[in-house]
Amino acid sequence: MDMTCIDDKVYRFIKLLLYTAELNNVEVTATKLQKIFFLLEKEKGIRLGLNFKPWFFGAYSPKLQDYIDKLIELGEVDVEEKEVRDPISGEIIAYKRNYVLKSEFKPEEEEKEIEMFFREWVRKSRTEILNYVHKKYPEYAKYSMIRDKVLSMLQE
């Protein structure tokens, strides 16, 4: 399959995920987006060439981040950033990114199955998704900063 075709598919799927999230009144954070696309490749067998690798929060694809950044640049997706503060010092230690679809979007009939998959996962909390991915795909959690916390919770 040529790259243009894959690119168009990834862009459509990102929009489909954000469209589905909006319908279900839930947020799509950067982590949630990464994990749902990871599961789309792993569990639905849809090859998008995203080359996921182990990262600080588990499976991560820099390529997928490039796609979302391009959609933001084009004004088709908006990003809302919330400060994450250290509970002790009150210092800003990170930003939680939430993605919102800005452009018009209508799912195609042949995307129904993917839309159902997205609906199932997007309604779950970030923690639920992380627990599932870390437990089922531990090889992607080897550098994860939250791996030990997640794995200890699973053993309780």
ABEGO torsion letter per residue (X at the ends): XBAAAAAAAAAAAAAAAAAAAAAAGBBBBAAAAAAAAAAAAAAAGBBAGAGBBBBAAEBBBAAAAAAAAAAAAAGABBBBBBBBBBAAAGBBABBBBBBBBABBBBBBAAAAAAAAAAAAAAABBAAAAAAAAAAABAAAAAABAAAAAAAAAAAX
